[in-house]
Amino acid sequence: MKNYDKYNLEDFLLDEDFRLWVNEHDQNASDFWTKIEGQYPEKKVVMQQARELLLTWNRNQSELSDDDLEIQVSRILASTGPRVTQPFQYRFTTTWISVAASALLIMGIGWGISHKMQQEQPASDYKQYVSQVQVPMKEVVNKTNQKMSVKLPDGSVVALSPASRISYAEAFRHNRKREVYLSGEAFFEVEKDALNPFFVYAHGLVTRVVGTSFLVKTTDTNVEVLVRSGRVSVLAMKDIDNQRSRNTELLLTPNQQAIFSTRDNLLSKSISSMPLELIKPETQSGFVFMDQPIHKVFATLEKVYGIPIVYDSAVMEKCSLHVELSNEPFFTKLDIISQTIGASYRVSDGQVIVSSEGCD
């Protein structure tokens, strides 16, 4: 049995069984990889990134130009690490290995920067939070170069990233709360307990949930919270005791994320750069739209990805779509739909806003 818990993007790209599954859509293989996703939920994002890279390469064989390929791969890689400010300059050869090599290069640079930032990040606020707690605390520090699985007393599981640490009370349920203090990055899978909400305190931001899965990542200047399932609320810690300021509290749903600027104390909501399918499409045809009214197209996307799509239904009443989509990333689907019907879109406050002059 392969050590899938230790797999990274490179491992999935080089795994022959994984490539065959992506390319041939074998049902038995699909069941196997779905089982792997269930066993290692923290690998779901990197598996989707590897899958999209391979699919992007396959599309290049038939329909994508080099420029189109670069755009699609750049979009996929955008979620693997910090954004690169220089324009993407790589050209792709006629072998999928070049795609993997480019991905790994960017992954390596991105991970290196992220890892370095985590190591250099001041822990003064974390230490200050922990020192003010009046009950005995337990601390877990990940000194390895791999993610560490930490099981909390309530059964919740934390995938703690390298150079990161968490602290929590030994008597975990205390004052009708479950509280964790974080420095660095961690993915949380929280056991549901409505009577004892779960709080994560990280670099000036508090994240509150009942039972869900989400990622919290801190750097020197930002805190990012990305929701995979359930609902999460986020609030600047300075506003906890100020009821008037609590109006700035944000509610996040799956595939939405919040970014908190520690320098400006500003909190904003957006969409994940790589939204995941939350459910499968209801029909066997999936994302194949044959002269479908645009409202049905948007309704399908909303239901599958959980992302609100706002548009003027009266203006777009006559718009319909005739296109076959499959495993493209969410934003690639939006690009294709928008170009097909002559519309445009933008992302604002965790939703997609579509603009159109209508269709004849």
C-alpha positions as CSV (number, residue, x, y, z in Angstrom):
1,M,0.0,0.0,0.0
2,K,1.4,3.4,-1.0
3,N,1.8,6.1,1.7
4,Y,-0.8,8.4,0.3
5,D,-0.8,10.4,3.5
6,K,2.7,11.6,2.5
7,Y,1.8,12.3,-1.1
8,N,2.3,15.8,-2.5
9,L,1.5,17.3,-5.9
10,E,4.6,15.7,-7.5
11,D,3.7,12.3,-6.2
12,F,0.2,12.4,-7.6
13,L,1.4,13.7,-11.0
14,L,4.0,10.9,-11.2
15,D,1.6,8.1,-10.0
16,E,0.7,6.0,-13.0
17,D,-2.6,4.7,-11.5
18,F,-3.6,8.3,-10.7
19,R,-2.9,9.4,-14.3
20,L,-4.8,6.5,-15.8
21,W,-7.8,7.3,-13.6
22,V,-7.8,10.9,-14.7
23,N,-7.3,10.0,-18.4
24,E,-9.6,7.0,-18.7
25,H,-12.4,7.7,-16.2
26,D,-12.5,4.0,-15.1
27,Q,-15.3,3.5,-12.5
28,N,-13.3,1.1,-10.4
29,A,-10.4,3.5,-10.3
30,S,-12.9,6.3,-9.5
31,D,-14.2,4.4,-6.5
32,F,-10.6,3.8,-5.3
33,W,-9.5,7.4,-5.5
34,T,-12.8,8.6,-3.9
35,K,-11.9,6.2,-1.0
36,I,-8.4,7.8,-0.8
37,E,-10.0,11.3,-0.6
38,G,-12.2,10.0,2.3
39,Q,-9.3,8.5,4.1
40,Y,-7.0,11.5,3.7
41,P,-9.3,14.6,3.4
42,E,-6.3,17.0,3.7
43,K,-5.1,15.6,0.3
44,K,-8.4,16.5,-1.5
45,V,-7.2,19.9,-2.6
46,V,-3.8,18.7,-3.9
47,M,-5.5,15.8,-5.7
48,Q,-7.8,18.2,-7.5
49,Q,-4.9,20.4,-8.4
50,A,-3.0,17.4,-9.9
51,R,-6.2,16.2,-11.7
52,E,-6.7,19.7,-13.2
53,L,-3.1,19.9,-14.3
54,L,-3.4,16.6,-16.1
55,L,-6.8,17.5,-17.7
56,T,-5.3,20.8,-18.8
57,W,-2.5,19.0,-20.5
58,N,-4.9,16.6,-22.2
59,R,-7.0,19.5,-23.5
60,N,-3.8,21.0,-25.1
61,Q,-3.5,17.9,-27.3
62,S,-6.7,18.9,-29.1
63,E,-8.0,22.4,-28.6
64,L,-5.9,24.7,-26.4
65,S,-3.3,27.0,-27.8
66,D,0.0,27.5,-25.9
67,D,-1.3,30.8,-24.5
68,D,-4.6,29.2,-23.4
69,L,-2.7,26.4,-21.8
70,E,-0.5,28.8,-19.8
71,I,-3.6,30.7,-18.6
72,Q,-5.4,27.6,-17.4
73,V,-2.3,26.1,-15.7
74,S,-1.5,29.4,-14.1
75,R,-5.0,29.6,-12.7
76,I,-4.7,26.0,-11.3
77,L,-1.3,26.7,-9.7
78,A,-2.5,30.0,-8.2
79,S,-3.9,28.1,-5.2
80,T,-0.7,26.2,-4.4
81,G,1.2,29.1,-2.9
82,P,1.8,32.8,-2.8
83,R,1.1,34.7,-6.0
84,V,4.1,35.4,-8.3
85,T,4.1,39.0,-9.4
86,Q,6.2,38.4,-12.6
87,P,4.3,37.2,-15.7
88,F,4.2,33.5,-16.5
89,Q,6.9,32.9,-19.1
90,Y,7.1,29.2,-19.5
91,R,6.3,27.5,-22.8
92,F,5.0,23.9,-22.8
93,T,6.6,21.2,-24.9
94,T,4.8,18.1,-26.2
95,T,5.1,16.0,-23.1
96,W,3.1,16.2,-19.9
97,I,6.3,16.0,-17.9
98,S,7.0,19.7,-18.7
99,V,3.7,20.6,-17.1
100,A,4.6,18.6,-14.0
101,A,8.1,20.2,-14.0
102,S,6.6,23.7,-14.2
103,A,4.1,22.9,-11.5
104,L,6.8,21.5,-9.2
105,L,9.0,24.5,-9.8
106,I,6.3,26.9,-8.7
107,M,5.2,24.6,-5.9
108,G,8.7,24.4,-4.6
109,I,9.2,28.2,-4.7
110,G,5.7,28.7,-3.2
111,W,6.2,26.2,-0.4
112,G,9.7,27.5,0.3
113,I,8.4,31.1,0.7
114,S,5.4,29.9,2.8
115,H,7.6,27.7,5.0
116,K,10.2,30.5,5.5
117,M,7.4,33.0,6.4
118,Q,6.0,30.6,8.9
119,Q,9.4,30.1,10.5
120,E,10.1,33.8,10.6
121,Q,6.6,34.8,11.8
122,P,6.6,36.5,15.1
123,A,4.9,34.4,17.7
124,S,4.5,37.2,20.3
125,D,0.7,37.5,19.8
126,Y,0.3,33.7,20.1
127,K,2.4,33.6,23.2
128,Q,0.5,36.5,24.7
129,Y,-2.9,34.9,24.0
130,V,-1.8,31.6,25.6
131,S,-0.1,33.2,28.6
132,Q,-3.4,35.0,29.5
133,V,-5.4,31.7,29.7
134,Q,-6.1,30.8,33.4
135,V,-6.3,27.0,33.0
136,P,-3.5,24.5,32.3
137,M,-2.6,24.3,28.6
138,K,-1.2,21.7,26.3
139,E,1.0,22.7,23.3
140,V,1.8,20.7,20.1
141,V,4.6,21.9,17.8
142,N,5.2,20.4,14.4
143,K,9.0,20.3,14.0
144,T,8.9,18.0,11.0
145,N,8.7,18.9,7.3
146,Q,5.4,17.1,6.9
147,K,1.9,17.7,8.1
148,M,1.2,16.3,11.6
149,S,-2.2,14.9,12.6
150,V,-3.3,16.0,16.0
151,K,-6.5,14.6,17.6
152,L,-8.1,16.9,20.1
153,P,-9.9,15.7,23.3
154,D,-13.3,16.2,21.7
155,G,-12.4,14.0,18.7
156,S,-11.7,16.9,16.3
157,V,-8.7,16.5,14.1
158,V,-6.1,19.1,13.2
159,A,-3.7,18.7,10.3
160,L,-0.9,20.9,11.6
161,S,1.6,22.2,8.9
162,P,5.3,22.3,9.4
163,A,6.7,25.0,11.7
164,S,3.2,25.5,13.1
165,R,1.9,25.1,16.7
166,I,-1.4,25.0,18.6
167,S,-2.3,25.2,22.2
168,Y,-5.5,24.2,23.9
169,A,-6.8,23.6,27.5
170,E,-6.3,20.2,29.0
171,A,-9.9,20.5,30.1
172,F,-10.9,21.1,26.6
173,R,-14.6,21.9,27.1
174,H,-14.4,25.0,29.3
175,N,-17.0,27.7,29.9
176,R,-19.2,26.2,27.1
177,K,-16.4,26.7,24.6
178,R,-13.7,24.6,22.9
179,E,-10.7,26.9,22.2
180,V,-7.6,26.5,20.2
181,Y,-4.7,29.0,19.7
182,L,-2.8,28.8,16.5
183,S,0.5,30.0,15.1
184,G,1.1,29.0,11.5
185,E,-1.2,26.9,9.4
186,A,-3.7,24.1,10.2
187,F,-6.6,22.4,8.6
188,F,-9.4,21.7,11.1
189,E,-12.1,19.0,11.0
190,V,-14.3,19.8,13.9
191,E,-16.7,17.5,15.7
192,K,-20.2,18.9,15.9
193,D,-21.2,20.1,19.4
194,A,-23.8,22.9,19.4
195,L,-23.5,23.4,23.1
196,N,-19.8,24.0,23.0
197,P,-18.8,26.0,19.9
198,F,-15.3,25.7,18.6
199,F,-13.0,28.8,18.5
200,V,-9.7,29.3,16.8
201,Y,-7.6,32.3,17.8
202,A,-4.9,33.3,15.4
203,H,-3.0,36.5,14.9
204,G,-5.8,38.9,15.8
205,L,-8.6,36.9,14.2
206,V,-11.1,34.6,15.9
207,T,-12.9,31.9,13.9
208,R,-16.1,30.3,15.4
209,V,-17.7,27.1,14.3
210,V,-19.9,24.3,15.6
211,G,-18.9,21.4,13.4
212,T,-17.2,21.8,10.0
213,S,-13.9,21.6,8.2
214,F,-11.7,24.7,7.3
215,L,-8.2,25.9,6.9
216,V,-6.6,28.7,8.9
217,K,-3.3,30.1,7.7
218,T,-1.3,33.0,9.4
219,T,1.5,35.0,8.0
220,D,3.2,38.1,9.3
221,T,0.6,40.4,7.6
222,N,-2.5,38.2,7.0
223,V,-4.8,35.5,8.4
224,E,-6.7,33.4,5.8
225,V,-9.7,31.2,6.6
226,L,-10.9,28.9,3.9
227,V,-14.1,26.9,4.4
228,R,-14.5,23.4,3.0
229,S,-17.7,22.3,4.7
230,G,-20.3,23.8,7.1
231,R,-20.5,27.4,8.1
232,V,-17.8,29.5,9.8
233,S,-17.9,33.0,11.3
234,V,-14.8,35.2,11.6
235,L,-14.3,38.4,13.6
236,A,-11.3,40.5,14.6
237,M,-10.4,39.7,18.2
238,K,-10.4,43.4,19.1
239,D,-14.1,43.5,18.3
240,I,-15.2,40.6,20.4
241,D,-16.4,42.7,23.3
242,N,-17.7,45.6,21.2
243,Q,-21.2,44.8,20.1
244,R,-21.3,47.7,17.7
245,S,-18.1,46.5,16.0
246,R,-19.4,43.0,15.8
247,N,-21.4,44.1,12.7
248,T,-18.1,43.4,10.9
249,E,-18.4,39.7,11.6
250,L,-18.4,37.7,8.4
251,L,-20.2,34.4,7.8
252,L,-18.5,32.0,5.4
253,T,-19.9,29.0,3.6
254,P,-18.1,26.3,1.6
255,N,-15.6,27.6,-1.0
256,Q,-15.6,31.0,0.5
257,Q,-12.6,32.5,2.3
258,A,-11.9,35.5,4.5
259,I,-8.6,37.5,4.5
260,F,-7.8,39.5,7.6
261,S,-5.1,42.2,7.3
262,T,-3.3,42.4,10.6
263,R,-1.7,45.7,9.7
264,D,-5.0,47.5,8.9
265,N,-7.4,45.3,10.9
266,L,-9.5,44.9,7.8
267,L,-11.6,41.8,7.1
268,S,-12.7,40.9,3.6
269,K,-14.6,38.0,2.0
270,S,-13.9,36.3,-1.3
271,I,-14.0,33.0,-3.1
272,S,-11.4,30.2,-3.1
273,S,-9.1,30.3,-6.1
274,M,-9.9,26.6,-6.6
275,P,-13.5,25.9,-5.6
276,L,-14.3,22.2,-5.0
277,E,-17.4,20.4,-6.0
278,L,-19.5,20.0,-2.9
279,I,-22.0,17.6,-4.5
280,K,-22.3,15.9,-7.8
281,P,-24.6,17.3,-10.5
282,E,-28.1,15.9,-10.3
283,T,-28.2,14.6,-13.9
284,Q,-25.9,12.1,-15.5
285,S,-25.0,14.7,-18.2
286,G,-23.5,16.8,-15.4
287,F,-22.3,20.0,-17.0
288,V,-23.4,19.3,-20.5
289,F,-25.8,22.1,-21.4
290,M,-27.8,21.7,-24.6
291,D,-29.7,24.9,-25.3
292,Q,-30.3,25.3,-21.6
293,P,-31.7,28.6,-20.3
294,I,-29.0,30.5,-18.5
295,H,-30.9,30.5,-15.2
296,K,-30.7,26.7,-15.1
297,V,-26.9,26.8,-15.9
298,F,-26.2,29.2,-13.1
299,A,-28.5,27.2,-10.7
300,T,-26.5,24.1,-11.5
301,L,-23.2,25.8,-10.7
302,E,-24.6,27.4,-7.5
303,K,-25.8,24.0,-6.3
304,V,-22.7,22.1,-7.1
305,Y,-20.1,24.6,-5.8
306,G,-22.2,26.4,-3.2
307,I,-21.2,29.8,-4.6
308,P,-23.9,32.5,-5.1
309,I,-24.2,33.8,-8.7
310,V,-25.9,37.2,-9.0
311,Y,-27.3,38.4,-12.4
312,D,-30.2,40.3,-13.9
313,S,-32.6,37.6,-14.8
314,A,-34.8,40.0,-16.8
315,V,-31.9,41.2,-19.0
316,M,-30.6,37.7,-19.5
317,E,-34.0,36.1,-20.0
318,K,-33.3,35.1,-23.6
319,C,-29.8,33.8,-23.0
320,S,-29.2,30.1,-23.4
321,L,-26.2,27.9,-23.5
322,H,-25.1,25.1,-25.8
323,V,-21.8,23.8,-24.5
324,E,-20.3,20.6,-23.1
325,L,-18.3,21.1,-19.9
326,S,-16.7,18.4,-17.8
327,N,-13.9,18.6,-15.2
328,E,-12.7,22.1,-15.8
329,P,-12.1,24.3,-12.7
330,F,-15.0,26.4,-11.6
331,F,-13.5,29.7,-12.9
332,T,-12.7,28.0,-16.3
333,K,-16.4,27.0,-16.5
334,L,-17.3,30.6,-15.8
335,D,-14.9,31.9,-18.5
336,I,-16.3,29.5,-21.1
337,I,-19.9,30.4,-20.2
338,S,-19.3,34.1,-20.2
339,Q,-17.5,34.1,-23.5
340,T,-20.2,32.0,-25.1
341,I,-23.1,34.3,-24.2
342,G,-21.1,37.5,-24.4
343,A,-21.2,38.3,-20.7
344,S,-18.6,39.2,-18.1
345,Y,-18.2,38.5,-14.4
346,R,-16.4,39.7,-11.3
347,V,-16.0,38.3,-7.8
348,S,-17.2,40.5,-4.9
349,D,-17.9,39.7,-1.2
350,G,-17.8,35.9,-1.7
351,Q,-20.1,35.8,-4.7
352,V,-20.0,36.0,-8.5
353,I,-21.6,39.0,-10.2
354,V,-22.4,38.5,-13.9
355,S,-22.9,41.5,-16.2
356,S,-24.6,41.2,-19.6
357,E,-26.4,43.3,-22.1
358,G,-28.8,40.4,-22.9
359,C,-29.1,38.0,-25.8
360,D,-31.1,38.2,-29.0
